[in-house]
Each structure stands twice: as C-alpha cells, then as structure tokens.
Amino acid sequence: MKNFRYIAFAVCFVFAQLPLHADTVTFSDTSGTFTSNATKTKLNLTGSGLYAISGLAGFGIPNNSLVTPCGACLGTVTLTTNTLATGSPPINPTGLGSVGTMATFNPGGTFTVTSTYGAGLVFTGSFATASWTKVSAGTWQFTGSIMNSMLTIGKGSPIPIPTAVTVQLTTTSSGFTTNGNGSVSFSNSGGYTDFPAPVVEPNSLILLGSGLGIIGALGRRRAFRRKPTSGS
C-alpha cells in the first residue's frame, strides 16, 4: 500500500510541473489604423495595441487586461492581407444600399501579435480566409481565420497551433478617409483573436510515463525484498 502512495505522490508532483491550460487563448486589441493600398485591393493594420491576454498563465504569461486607451499597452497587433479575391467596389463601398457588402481576400498575408509581458510572446500566422464587410453606415468589420500558426513564448521553441484561429476587428462608425495616393484609411475600434489553448507537450507525457514506470519497478523490487521467506 505504501508503494501506491509513493506512486500517487509522484503523479501529483509530475503533473504539477506541467503547464495548466485554459480552454481558449484570447488576445484583445484596440485602436490603430486600417489602410488600403492605392488600388484598394489590400488592407493592413498598424498601431493597434494589445490590451488583454488570457489563457496562457500556465506558460508564464499571466492573464491581464488594461484600461483603454492603454498607451504602449501589453504589445502590438499587426496584419496585412493578400490581394482582393471578390468585391466591387473593393474596400470602401458607399451609400445606404452598400450595407452588407463584402470584400474577400485571397489566402495569405500575415498576422502578428508581439508582447514583452510576462515571459514575452510572438504569435505569427497567415490567413486561410479573410473578409471586409460593411456592417452599418460608416462601420466595417474585418474577419479572418488562420491555420497552422506558431506561438513562441519566452526563449522556448515555437509551439505549432494547427487548429483554426479566429480574428475579428471592427472599425469605428466615423467612416473612412481618402488619402492623397488614392488609398483609404479606417480607425480600428478593436477586436479579438482567439484559438484553442496548446496541449501538454508530447515530450512531457513521455517523461511522465517513463517516471511512473521506474517508480513502479522500484516499488515491486522493494516489496520483493520484504517478502518473508518460508520457515521463518
């Protein structure tokens, strides 16, 4: 019975060393500017601040949320789409009848979240799908999905995120500004990025199995040594 207590203690100890994982990782951002290219067939987002992180506490990134506007914030969020796939006019439909108009972008582009908070992190990926929809007068929404992205925490190795990542950002209701080169700019009012939290690393599970096997073997050996001999 004592051997089982040893094993139970070892199991608890090993699992205590493994990262605890929330169901979902969420990055929340605010502010910044969406700007198209001159032909209005691509979009990029710059100047957006990362003001909240959740779901990575087990990896050394404590959950945190700042009051906005947050100045330097916890980090930055940037994106660039690939070229337009469908939509005309592509980026800035006008008029009441244009509400609901959608532009879609070809797969590709880049999406990046960086932060020095906690252990520090870098999240990178490219869009599998991306769209730009006029949801109401003067307000547009960017929605994208990312597959096979990477998350790097501190000085650790990149962690693959093979599952779908959702990106949703909304502009303010102030409409857009036409720039001198023909491009248009929109103020980002904020949004979120989320994906299922990473799972326990396979190497950790192998270590756990090996450790339990060794403990079990030692326990059996100890029990054998204590077994009374016949005639004693």
C-alpha positions, 0 to 999 in steps of 0.5 A: 500500500505504501508503494501506491502512495509513493506512486500517487505522490509522484503523479501529483508532483509530475503533473504539477510541473506541467503547464495548466491550460485554459480552454481558449487563448484570447488576445484583445486589441484596440485602436490603430489604423486600417489602410488600403493600398492605392488600388484598394485591393489590400488592407493592413493594420498598424498601431493597434495595441494589445490590451488583454491576454488570457489563457496562457498563465500556465506558460508564464504569461499571466492573464491581464487586461488594461484600461483603454486607451492603454498607451504602449499597452501589453504589445502590438497587433499587426496584419496585412492581407493578400490581394482582393479575391471578390468585391466591387467596389473593393474596400470602401463601398458607399451609400445606404444600399452598400450595407452588407457588402463584402470584400474577400481576400485571397489566402495569405498575408500575415498576422502578428501579435508581439508582447514583452509581458510576462515571459514575452510572446510572438504569435505569427500566422497567415490567413486561410480566409479573410473578409471586409464587410460593411456592417452599418453606415460608416462601420466595417468589420474585418474577419479572418481565420488562420491555420497552422500558426506558431506561438513562441513564448519566452526563449522556448521553441515555437509551439505549432497551433494547427487548429483554426484561429479566429480574428475579428476587428471592427472599425469605428462608425466615423467612416473612412478617409481618402488619402492623397495616393488614392488609398483609404484609411479606417480607425480600428475600434478593436477586436479579438483573436482567439484559438484553442489553448496548446496541449501538454507537450508530447515530450512531457507525457513521455517523461511522465510515463517513463517516471511512473514506470521506474517508480513502479519497478522500484516499488515491486523490487522493494516489496520483493525484498520484504517478502518473508521467506518460508520457515521463518 
